Amino acid sequence: MNRFNVMVAVLALVLGIGVFALLRTGGGASAAAAGAPPTVVDDGFRGNTLGQETAPVEITEYVDFECPVCASFATIQMPTIKEQLINTGRVRWRFRDYPLPIHKYSRFAAHAAQCAGAQGHYFEMQDQLFAHHQWAQTGKDPSNLFRDLAKASGVDVQAYDACMEAGRYAQRIEFSRQEGDKLLVDGTPTFYANGKKLEFRRLPGSDDFKALADSIVAHRPQRR
């Protein structure tokens, strides 16, 4: 093989590796933030919460940001749940990440929310990701859109960029997913009430959680 052919072969190999990497990470999406980390260390984080610590009912929701059902629940049911149950002190809501392998940008979206959360804007970013959920249907790399959504959420964009590029919370997200596996999460959204898995034949609504909270409070042991 002459020198020219060797150079062509090397160039083809480099290009092939580059294309493979882009396919794996979703174009411009940071590989560190978009993929599962090789190792997982528990950093002690147990989810973002809404509501009072003294609430008698805690609902834990395992969520996938690319899941259309999660988006529907977040935009249609959660506003009423916040108004009637969370803001009144009856329910505390805990969000845990459960990125499904069938969703290409689920981890990346979860990481974007965590990076916003590092600046105190997790819920603003969560709202943005679900309110503009068209990104989940396009199949296109959402990096630039997520950056715009982060800016609209009030974050410092330079700090957000550094967080995303480093994949700072990839292990946290994977730890949450593995936790979900141990708890037999079988789809998203999956809900737990005070640690007990809830089984629904359909997507629950605010009335379902209101009835559940009423039942739990009514059957609490009375203090003497």
Secondary structure by P-SEA (a helix, b strand, c coil): ccaaaaaaaaaaaaaaaaaaaaaaacccccccccccccccccccccccccccccccbbbbbbcccccaaaaaaaaccaaaaaacccccccbbbbbbbbbbcccccaaaaaaaaaaaaaaccaaaaaaaaaaacccccccccaaaaaaaaaaaaccaaaaaaaaaaacccaaaaaaaaaaaaaaccccccbbbcccbbbbbcccccaaaaaaaaaaaaaaccccc
